[in-house]
Structures are given as structure tokens and as C-alpha cells.
Amino acid sequence: MSDSFAAMWDAVHDIGRNPDTGGYNRFVWNDADQTMREWFAGEAANRGLDLYVDRNGNQWAWWGDPAAGDALVLGSHLDSVPEGGAYDGPLGVLSSYAALDSLRTKGFRPDRPIAVVNFVDEEGSRFGISCAGSRLLTGGLDPERARALRDRDGRTMAEVLRRAGREPGELGRDDELLGRIGCFVELHVEQGHDLVDRGHAVGLGSEIWPHGRFRFDFTGEANHAGTTRMEDRRDPMLTYAMTALAANKRARLTGGEARATFGRIEVEPGGTNAVPSRVQAWLDARASEQSMLRELVETVTRLATERAGRDDTSVTMVAESASPPVRFDRALASRLAGRLGGVPVIPTAAGHDAGVLSAAGIPTAMLFVRNPTGISHSPEEFAERDDCLAGVAALAACVEEFAGGAT
Amino acid sequence: MSDSFAAMWDAVHDIGRNPDTGGYNRFVWNDADQTMREWFAGEAANRGLDLYVDRNGNQWAWWGDPAAGDALVLGSHLDSVPEGGAYDGPLGVLSSYAALDSLRTKGFRPDRPIAVVNFVDEEGSRFGISCAGSRLLTGGLDPERARALRDRDGRTMAEVLRRAGREPGELGRDDELLGRIGCFVELHVEQGHDLVDRGHAVGLGSEIWPHGRFRFDFTGEANHAGTTRMEDRRDPMLTYAMTALAANKRARLTGGEARATFGRIEVEPGGTNAVPSRVQAWLDARASEQSMLRELVETVTRLATERAGRDDTSVTMVAESASPPVRFDRALASRLAGRLGGVPVIPTAAGHDAGVLSAAGIPTAMLFVRNPTGISHSPEEFAERDDCLAGVAALAACVEEFAGGAT
């Protein structure tokens, strides 16, 4: 088990890695992402698993006949945020393969089909919609809207798909494939330090907070930064700056029940000596309750609008994506907790493909692996090798529990 | 005169113009800039003027023998800010050619050499240093530093020069050429509305405010926007946002004697769902007095540093360029005022190549043409055609005054 995991880890280590920073840049359909997909296909072939690429580009490695139905699906994703870490995504896919390896070494034979899945475009780094592959599969993202999304170079998803040899017309909900999934278990590096605080290598997920991405467009008037009197300006950067501070403050005031972040901004014209004509900025907001999330976003939008009145600018807000709260399947979690014995059960504020599948009615569970720093979406993201192997063992136990089988 | 001006205006109208916005994107050595340079060379050839490209890439169209010395130089620049207007730069170059045309039609023969100049890279849109061509010529910008400057794609000025067929090793102060310049007159669209308020089509420049570009690097720690508790963050976006608001407020508090603008910002990693690790932002600051500018920048830096302490981030500030105040040559201005009769004399907070040459000891004057909106560095930038022709007439009068000559 440890050899198989280590070999896979080494194989993907340098793919899409910035040697200067150690950060990963695996964005959907870029070179690094394509190389990761080739790696996934190669690992399926090495194990005699049948590779299936669905109409939305998600990759499935099947052990057993998919048509038999009620499959146990394991997996996660292989893409990254800009300058992301090594674990978010790949840890779940590698661990799934490694879990199957350890069981097969023992001669395990499953009594239902098993698949390892690589969900495409989980991070949404390129087109701004997270979990795009699983949302398209489940019908949570309209294919027409998806095809028209543009990356930072102005290319639509349809163009990018065509360049990658895919047929954009095929995007959309896939009932036949969904009907074959009995349950889904996603293993993921923890993105906080609950497991550190509790002293456990592995935990079970209870729920995902509701969350969304909200684009604020602040509009003013471009002008010369030197000659334009301060009182003659309509500077949207000021409206943005106040909004960013207000969002942070509002999230703090919830006492730990919400998060608000502005991590992406685009300025036009973007010259040092020009008052901006437009600032676009994306608010990532999350909360433990749907009503609290709604109130947070409404309050930030109201404060932005009030400030725009004072700056003689204007502001509009568009919800680019919104994910309702997810409670993972209780029966599944309870069987898994019994099997694993005494693992902590923790919530997360991060979105996952598991959340999308759960929202679509598929029984779903998540396993988390301890992250000593709690940092993720950064090269600092980390998990000790022993903790990773404990995650692989937990996944293997999960397969034994749910895919019956006799040794 | 009006025909010659109109024909030139039409010839350059579409070069580097974004058809969707009407904004111009002529950045040093990009395709649009190169096309403008070819246009400049063609206009010199049409008039039988000798084209000379100096070691820093500035273009000179000579009427008469440069070696005779004490030349009268007219001109401006042909590049733009991102999404800039049609007038800032080109108006001065076109008007210089048109002024010579009107004089030659009358049979005017100068008694000293005259040159029309196109100073390269005035806006600094690509490498961040304004007036790079005139600063290199006068020794105000170190060639070693210039060669190492990088554009947004990470290319150094040295690489970009080589791609453009230039020899980066040639950059640097050019004493022989400087020694040939007797005086320099730059015509420019006004970037405020002093001339509107005073009801004049043309004005004379008195001084340029001291100004500079100051890069602020705010450093924190990249992390997951959903799972990282608000109190565990080290988010440099907050430090930046407060700094942008503070800079604006400090400039307002001077009661019209200073300007402060953040118009350019870069965020790493720049993902919607990542707390930024780094925010770089450029402050453009100007004031009527050097001491006030210094105090403004020091205060903003101090406030940024204090806020960084509260955000658990850090901040460093680098002065990327600093231009001392410039008072244009009094003798030149006084002769010109006498010749033109009753023109208003106005200061400007915008930097110009004329300011760089003046700081290097060359007698220099500026003419401004009325701008009905006062807006510049934007597609809204405008001057009425009659006002442009009044500018051409003023330049022609200037040549008659200073280049003696007999009709």
C-alpha cells in the first residue's frame, strides 16, 4: 500500500508545479491538467480497470461492470487553484487507487462495481465556476451557460473544449451514469485544523456549509491620475476598497459562523497613472446557515451601494454560483463510523464534488486527512505520509464495508 | 494647415484602437506602437525631413543640419496608457508637422535647425516608468535598470528591444544629441479644465508638479477562502484596501494641492477561493510642492504599516520613479506669451517629456490645447478641431519667433 501510494505521489509531483514557488497550476484543460488526465488513464490501464470519459469530461476507472448498477464510487479531482498545494484533489484520487491496490493484494473481490473518478474542473480556476464537472453531470450547471463562460484570455469553455478535442455539444446531465452510482466516498486533505486539535489522523465529514461566489462590478470614470482633481473623480477603486473591508468585518462579527474573502480583482484600464473606469471583484462567502449567508451577502451589497452613492460610482452584484448546505448521508456515515471506530465527525466550509452529488440525491460520505498547518490552497498545504496512509486504510475499510466481497 | 492636420488625424485614427471601447492601446514596441513609428517615419519622408532614430529609440525628423546645433525641437509622444484617448501624445506630434506645413506653404525658411521628435515610451504603460525615452536620453534613468524592467508577461525591456530589432546595449545618455538641442516646445491636450474655465483655446505651461510612482508590496499568507477562520488569516487585501482609502483621504485633506491614485493592482494567487498571499499596488502621487508630496507618501506608508501590524501582514514601499518639480524656462515663456498675446499661463500635475528635458537643463516650454471635458487617459479625452488648429497656429508662431527665418 505505502509503495503504491509513494510511486503515484512521485509520478505526479512535478506536473504543473512552479519550481520557483512550489505552487501548482493545474487548470482545467491546460497542459498540466491534460498531463494529470493522461496519468489517471495510465493508472487505470496498469490495474486493468476500464477507462470511461463521460460527456462532461469526468474520468472513471471501472472495476466490474458499470451496467450492473449500485456502484461504489471513490475519488476526487486533479486540478488546482492558482499556485495551489499538492494535496487538495490528488490526495483523494491517489488514495482511492492505493486502497484498491491494498485490497487486491489481499485477494479482495468486490460484490458490486467500483469506480475511481477524477471530476474535471473542481476548483473553477479557469472559468470561475467550482465543481463544474460534477455540476454538469448532475444538471446543477446549465450546459448553455457553461459553454459561454470565458477564461481570463477571453476564450469560451466551448472553444477550450474543442481545442482539447472534446465536443462541447455533449455537455449536460447524464441520467444513465448517475443511475449507476450507488454511493460516493470522497477523501480530501483537511482545510482547517479540527483534526489537529482533536489528535486524529482521519475524520468523517458531517456537512458542507452553504457558500457562493458573488461578482461585484464597480463602475466609475477613467481619468488622468495627476490632473484630475480629487473632487472631480468617480473612482470605483474606493468603492471596492470599502466593500472589501466591510465584507471582512461582517464575517468577523458572526463570531466564527461565516467567512468572506475578496481574492480576485480586475481593474480597467489598469494603468498606474489612470483613475480606473471599472473594478470587478469576486466575493467568496460562506456561513454555517443559509439565512446567515444570505444576510451577509445582502449586507455587503447594501454597504457597497451606499458607498457607491458617495463615490459617484455604481455597483451591481451577480451571484455566479450558489451552493446550498449539504448534510452527508447519515446511514452511510454511521456505518462508516462503526467500521473505522471512534473517528471524529467534522463540518467543512469548503465545497466539494461530494457536496454536489449529495445535493443531487446520491448517498455520499467524506473522509478528511489531518493537515498539520490547516493551510490549503497554497504550497504550504501538507499532510504527513503516515496520515495519508491512514487515509488509504480508511478508504480500504470503506470498500470492504460497502462492497461486501470475500477475501 | 487644416487639410494637413485632418489627413494625419485620419491616418492614425484606427491604429491600436479598440473598436469596442474607442480606447487606444499603443504600448512601447507593441504592434500599434510600431505602426505609429512607421507612420512618423513616413511623414518625415513625405516632407523631405531626415529621420534619425537615437540610441534610446526616440525618433527625430530633422529640417536642416543637426550638427549646426542650437536646434528648435517640437514634438511629443505617440504611445498611450491602456485604453487611452486619441489626443494625449499624438496631438503634439501631428500639430508639429502641421505647423511646419503651414510655414512652408508660406515659404518660410528657418535660420536654425528644427526637429520634430517622437519620444518613445512616454506613458510607461508597459514597463512602469514614464518618460522612459527622454529619461534615458538625459541620463535620468539608468540603462542597466531599464534593461531589467519587466512587462506584465515577464519580458525584460532588453528582450523586448531585441525582438524589435533594437540593441539594448545602446541605451543611455546621449551628450552629442543633447548638445544639439537649443530649446524644446511640447504641445499637449490639457488634462484638466483650466482653459475651459478661462475661455481660451490655447495656454502656456508654467510648471509641472513633483510626482512619482510608489509600489506597495503587501505580503500575507495564501489560504483557503472557505475553511480558514477569519481570525487565522493574514490577508494582505485588507491592508491594501485600507491603504487605498487612506491615500485618497490624505490627498483630499490638502484642499486641492495633491493627488493620490491606486489604479493598478496585482493579486497572487488571484483565485476566487483563495486568501491572497500577496497584493502589489501602485500609488501615483503628486503635489504642488515637493515637501507636501514627501509628507503625503510618508503618511500613506506609515498608515499602511500600522494596518499591516493589525492584519499580521507586512508591507514594503519602493519609489519606482520620482520627478522633482519643474518650472518651465521663464525667458522662453515670456517671449512666447508676447508673441501669442494674452494666453493664460497654467500649471499641470501631469508629467511630460518636456519636464524631463527641462530638469536636464534644456530651455523648455509647453503649450496646452483646451479639453472640453477635462478628461484624459480615457476614450472621453477630446479637443474641438478648431482648438487643435489654434494649437497648430500657436506652434507655427513659436517657430517664427524662435527660428527667425525670412518669408
Interface residues (C-beta under 8 A of the other chain):
Chain A: G23 V81 P82 E83 G84 E123 G124 S125 G128 S130 E190 Q191 G192 W209 H211 R213 E221 A222 N223 H224 A225 G226 T227 T228 R229 M230 E231 D232 D235 M237 L238 Y240 A241 M242 A244 L245 N248 A251 R252 G256 R259 A260 T261 F262 G263 R264 I265 V267 E268 P269 G270 G271 T272 N273 A274 V275 P276 S277 W282 D284 R286 T348 A349 A350 G351 G374 I375 S376 H377 S378 P379 E380
Chain B: G23 V81 P82 E83 G84 E123 G124 S125 G128 S130 E190 Q191 G192 W209 H211 R213 E221 A222 N223 H224 A225 G226 T227 T228 R229 M230 E231 D232 D235 M237 L238 Y240 A241 M242 A244 L245 N248 A251 R252 G256 R259 A260 T261 F262 G263 R264 I265 V267 E268 P269 G270 G271 T272 N273 A274 V275 P276 S277 W282 D284 R286 T348 A349 A350 G351 G374 I375 S376 H377 S378 P379 E380
